[in-house]
Amino acid sequence: MIITIPVKNRIKLILLLVISGCWGTARAQGTQIRGFAEVLAGYQDATKKVSFSLGEQDLFITSELTDRFSFLGETVFKYSSGSPTLFDISIERIVVKYNIKGNHNILVGKHHTPVNFWNDTYHHGRVFFPTIYRPDLFGDHFIPLHTTGISLQGQNLGKLKFGYDLMVGNGIGSGETSDNDKTKSVTAAIHIKPADHLRLGVSFYSDKIAKGAKDAHADMNVVKDVSQQLFTGSVSYFGKHIEFLSEATMAMDKTDSTGTKQSLAGYAYAGVRIKNFIPYVRADYSKVPEGELFFHQDEKTTFVGGIRYEINYLTVIKIEYGHTENDAGKSDIITAQIAIGY
């Protein structure tokens, strides 16, 4: 949900949030309010100029309501791309969790869809991202970032630290208050942690995208019902000296006129820690075939190289270069970022 707020109402809104947070702190057990922000500077070859910008500001609230009930809320503030005097508010997550027993929980609300490691691990606090920007499969909307619904979750079970997520919710094209069709989305994900810092995971996502819903880039309407299935695999290792993360998603979209179209998107990230400095690289690739109705037909490759300097775990500076090639041409960008948590 995106809301555009005039500048003159910002102070009222911020005061309301602060008062609400203080009230929650007084009445709930263990309420914590955290904030995250970023400032960027970048040079693009397309514009031939350097620009400074404010990125997302993230308000992250957690609260232990009882011994079994807890709450998580995440709201993002960012300036509107269409106006220098307006900003948008996006409610990213509102989740109420009930602990059934041990490490098994029921979660209700708006979640990050647990389809891969990145979406399941990193919230909108950019200070924790290994790179400045998310991989292309997020920017190209290859996976459903959020699902509003109910899920059953288990974590760190047995010697392999097995984990699972089973979720039913509103599908693609729906909002936070209602579904746009009768079909519910289904997500099933499992992972194991067979060694320290190592995580292996696979997931499955299924939904029907109703005719008339917006496509992946939200600039056109889907002209036919699309049955979508996503298969994702991920390998992650974040050790003391070496960082590695690779994920790939295969999308199978089927309509009664085009048959099944198979699209692929993935990336691989690697970094080496040298004290507080982490030089890193990331390579992205995606291919969408002709005739696909939900994604835009394209073949895209991106290379990212940069260095991350961690002043501490809540203050990070990154500088990176990115080169992208797709059907529209080539582009280069150099970006510097200061990301903090407070």
N, C-alpha and C positions, 0 to 999 in steps of 0.2 A: 504494500500500500504506500503510495507516494503522495505527499501533501506539500503544496507550495505555499509558503508563508511570506507576507510582506515584511519588509525590514522593521517597520514600526511596531510589529507585534513580537519581535524577538525577545525583548526584555521580559515581557509578561510571560511568555512561554518558558523561558529559562527559570524565572522565579517560581513558576508553578511546578516545574520538574524538581527544583531544589527542595521546595516545601514538601512535595510528595515523597521525595527520597528521605528527608528528615523524619517525616511522619512514619514511614515504613521502618526506619531504623529504631524508632522509639517503641513500636508495637511488635515487631517481629523478632525472632531469635536469629542472631548471626547475620543480619543484613549487611551486605557489602555493596558499595557503589564505586565503580571504577570508570575511568575515562581514557580514551585513546585518540590521538590526533596525529596529523602528518602535514608537512609543508614540502612542496616540490618545486624544482626548477628544471626546465627542459628545453632542448633544442631539437627542432624537427627540420629535416631537409626540405619538406614540402613547403613550409612557411618561411624558412631562412631567418628565424628569429628565436631569441631566448624569451621564455615566458615563466613567470612565477605563479604558483597557484596554491590554494588551500585544498587539501584532499578531504577525505571523510573524517568526521569527528564522531566517535562511537561512545555511547553511554551504555555501560554494561552493569546490570544489577542482578545479584543473586541473594536469596534469602532462605534460611532454614525455618520453615513455618512450624513444623512439629518434628517429632522424631522420624516420621515417615514421609511427610510432605515437604517439598521444596519448590522454589520458584526461580526461573531464569528469564530475564528480559533484556533485549538488546535493541537499541534504537540508534539509527545513523542520521547525522545531520551533514548535508553537503550543499554547496552552492549549485544553483541551477545552471546548466550549460547554456541555456537560452537567455539568461539575464544576469548581469553583475550585481543586481540589488535584491534578488530573490534566492531563497534556499529551500531545499526539499527535506522533508522528514520521512524516513523509511523505517517502518516497524519490521525489523528483521526476524526477531524471535520473541515469542511469548510461550513459555513452556512450564507446565505444572507437572512435577514428577512425584510419583508415589512408589516408595520402596516396598515391594512385595515381600521379599526375603533375601537376605544376603546381598548378592550383586545383581539381582533381577528387579527390574523396574518397569512401571507403566508410565508413559509420557503422553500428555495431551496438550495440543496447541499448535503453534507454527514453529516447525523445526527446520534446521538445515537437513536436507534429504541426505541420508547416509549412503550415498552411492560411491564415494571414493575417499581416500585418506584426506586429501586437501579440504574438501567440503565438510568432512566430519571432524576435522581437527582445528582448523584455523577459523576464528570468527573475524569480525571486521577490524580488529585491532591490528593495523598494518605493521606494528613494531615486531610482531611474531612471524611475519611472512619471510621465507628465505630469499625471495626476490621482491622487487618493488611492486610489480603487477602480478595478477593471477595468470596462470597459463591460458593459452588461447581458447581451450575448450570451454572455459568459463565465459570469456568475453564474447564468444560466438554462440553462447547459449546451447551448448551441446547436451548439457545435463540439466535437469530441473533443480535449481538451487534450493528451493524451499518447498515444503509440503505442510499443509494444515490438516491435521488429523490426529490419529492415535497410534502409538507404537509400543511394542514390547521389546525390552532391551536387556541384554546380559553382558557383563564385562568381567575379564580376568578370571575365567573359570578353568580350574584344573591346572595341570603342569604346563600346558601349552598356552595358558592365559587366553583361552578361547572367548570370543565375543560374538554377539549376534544382534541384529536389528530386524524386526518384522513390523512393517508400517502399512496402514491403510489410510488414505486421505483424499482430499480434493485433487482433481487431476489438472493437467496442463490447460491453461486458458481459464481456470477458475480463480476466484478471489479468496480472501480470508474469511468471508462471511457466508459464502454459498458455493456449491459446485455448479458448473455450467452444463452438466449432463448427468445421466444416471450412473455412468461408469465411474468407479473409484480407482485411483491409482494404487498400485501395490509395489512395495519395495521389500526386498529380502537381501540382507547382507551378512556375511560372516568374515571373521578374521582370526588369525592366531599370532602369537608373539613367541616364537620358538626359541629366541635368544634375546639377550639384552639389546635394546634399541632397535630390534628388527620386528617389522610387522608385515604380514602377507594377508591380502584380502581380496575377496570377489563379491560382486553384487549383481542383482537382477532388478530391473524396474519395468513395469508394464502399465500402459494407460491407453485410452482411446482419446485422440484429439478431435473434438467435435468440429464439424463444418461451421465456418464463421469465426472460429477462434483465431487469434493472432498467431502468425508464424513465429519461428524462433527469434527473429530480429524485430518483431512487433511492428513491422511496417506494411504488412499485407495480411489479408484474411485467408485462412486455409479454405480451399474451394471444395474439398471432399473430406469425409471422415477418414482419419488416419489411425490405424492401430500401430502403436509404438512399443517396441521392446528394446531395452538397453542392457548390454552386458559389459561389465567393467571389471578390470583386474588391476591390482596395485601392489607394488613392492616399495617399502620405505625402510631406510636405515639412517638414524641420526646418532652417530657415536661421538666419542670425544674428539676425534680428529677427522673423520670422514662423514660426509652427508650424501645420501643418495635417495632419490625419489623418482619412480617411474610409474605412470598410469596410462591406461588406454581404455577407450569406450567404443564399442561397436553398436551402432543404432540400426535397427531393422524396422523400417516404416512401410506399412502395407496399406494399399487402397484397392478398391474393386476395379479400378481402371488402369493403374500403373503397375500393379503387382507389388512385389517386395523390393524396396531399394535399400541397399546396404551402405552406410556411411561409417567412416572411421576417424577418430581423433585421439591424439595422445601426446605425451611429452616425457622427457627425461631430464632430471636436474641432478647436478653433482657439485659438491663444494668441499673444500679442504680447509680445516681450521688451523690457523697459525696464531696461537694465543688469541687475541681478540679480533683478528682479521680473518675473514672467510672469503677468499676469491671463489667465484662460482660461474657455472655455465648452465644454460638450459636450452634444449632444442624441442620445438613443437612441430607437429605435422597433422594436417587434417585433409580429408578428401570427401566431397559430397558429389554423388553422381548426377547426371542429367536426369530430369524427370522427378526428382525429389520435391515433395510439396511442402514439407515443414521447414527444412533447412535450405539455405541458399546454395545453389550449385557453385562449387569452388574447389580449388586445390591450393593449400596454403602451407608454407613453411616459415618458421621464425627461429632465429638464433639470438640468444641473449647471453651476454658476458658482463660480469660486474664484480664488485667487491663490497663486502658488508663489514662494517666496523661496529662492534658492540661495546659501547661505553659501559653499559651495564644491561641487565636483561629488560629494562624498561626505557632505554635510550639507545637508538640505533641510527647509524648513518649508512646509506647505500648510494653507490654510483654505478650505473650500468648503461650499456649500449645495446640497442636492439635493432635487428635487421629483419624485415618481413618481405616475402615475395608471395604473391597470389595472382589470380587471373586479372586483377585490376592494375597490377604493376608492382613496383618496389618502393619501400619506404625505410628510412633510418631515423632513429631517435636516440638522443642521449639524455638521461634523466638522473637527477640527484634528489635524494629524499632524506629528510629528518623525520623519524617516527618516534613517538613517545607514548608512554603509559603513565597515568597519574591517578 
